[in-house]
Amino acid sequence: MDLHLRAADRMWPVLNRLMKGHATVYRATNGVVGHRFPGAPPMLLLDHVGAKSGTKRTSPLVYVKDGDDVVIVASKGGNPKHPAWYHNLRANPDTMVQIGSKKRAVRARVATDEEHKRLWPKAVDVYSGYTGYQERTDRKIPLVILEPRTR
């Protein structure tokens, strides 16, 4: 494992605490603070349920609009493993997101190879760091499509 990945792995506990604070402020301000920061890509809040634990969690994530769908990137900073939220969505695909002040029910699914080919450049346009993340890992970073659902 290269030195960069080991350093990134050591950062995850700190990043997780920062993300938890981000999610708290985002919710408390109804998306006024946390959805957009100057010079940063837009963020949503993804609710997800632990695949094994059943624990409810919220993750702030960069997103890409694609028509009525929203696309999120399971990059984990180029880590060799997928983020926990990815596994949670695979097990429990029906969930909620908050984008700014709007909450919506969605169903998550992994993009097909064809969709990935079309959507990856859009993701990189929103956040250029994804290119470096893909270069750091041997896994193909999945894109997750969040499709609107009605209850």
N, C-alpha and C positions, 0 to 999 in steps of 0.2 A: 504494500500500500504506500502511495507516495505521501510525502510530508504534508502537502496541501490538504489532502483528504483527512489525515489524522487531525490536523488543526480544525478543519470544518466539523469533524465529528465531535470534538471537544466543545465546540461552540453551541451545539444543539440545546443543552440545558439553558443557557443564557437566552438564546433565541426563542425558546419555548416560553420563557417568562415574559419576554418583550411582547410576543404575540398575544399572550393572555391579557396583558395590559392594554394592548391595542384593541382587542375585541371588547374589553370592558368599556373603554372610552367611546368606541364606535357605537355600541348599544346605548350607553348612557346619553349620548348626544343625538340619538336617532340618525346617525350617519353624517351629521354635520361635520364632525371631526373624525377622520379615519378613512373616509371613502376616497378622498383625493388629497394629496400633498403636492405642493409645487415641485415640478421636475420629477415626480414619481408616477408610476402607472396606477390606474384605478384599482381599488381593493374592494372585495366583497367579504361578507362573513358567511362561512359554510358551516352549517350545523351537521354533525355526523355522530353516529352511535358506534361505540367500540364493537368490533367484530367478535371479540372474545369476551370482553368485560361487560358489554351492554351500557357502559358509561357514556352519557351525553357530553359531547365536546363541541367547541366552536373554534374554527381556524380562519384568520384573516388571510386571504389569498388574492394575488393578482388575477384579473380575469380579462377575457377577450369576448366581445360581442360578436355573434354570428347569426344574424337575423333575430329570431325569437329566442335562440339558444344562447347560452353562456358557456364559455370554454375555460377550463382551468388546467394548469400544467403541473403534473406530478413530478417535479424536478428534484426537490429536496436538495437544492444547491449542487447537483451533480453527484450526490451520494450514491454509492453502489446499490442501496436499497430504496424501494419506493417509500414515500411518506406514509405514516399510519393512516391518515385520512383516506388515502387511496384504497387501502385494504378495507377500511370501514365502509366506504361507498360500494365496493364490490359485494360486500355482505348485506348491506342495507341501502339500496340505491334510492329509495324514496326519502326525500329530505327537504330542508328549507334553506334558502339563502336570503341574505339581506344585502341589497345594493343601494347604498345611500339610505334613504328613509323607507324604501319599498321592500317588503318581504314577499317572497314568492315560493310556492311549492314546486319542486323540480324532481325529476327522475334522472339519475346519473347513469351514464354508460360510457365505456371506453371507445374512443374514436377508432374507426376501421383504418386500415393502412391507407386507403384512398383519402379518407377525411383527414388523416394525420398529415399527409403530403400537402393538402390544400390549406390546412389550418396552422401548421407549424410556422410558416412565414408571417402570418398574422400575429401569432404569439410573440415572435422575435421583434416585430414592429412595435408592439406594446412595451416589451421589456427585452432589450438587446442582450442582457445577461444570460438568457436561456441558451444562447449559442455556446458560451463558455461552459455552462453546466453540462451540455450534451457532450462536449469535447472531453470533459473530465470523467465520464462514466462509460462503461461498456454497454449498459442497458439502453434500450431505446426509450427515451422519456415519454411516458404516456400522456396523451391529452384526454381529458374527461369532459364529455359534453353533458351539460345540465339542461335537459329539455323541460319546458313548462308542463305541469300536470294539473288536472283539475281534481278536486276532492269530491 
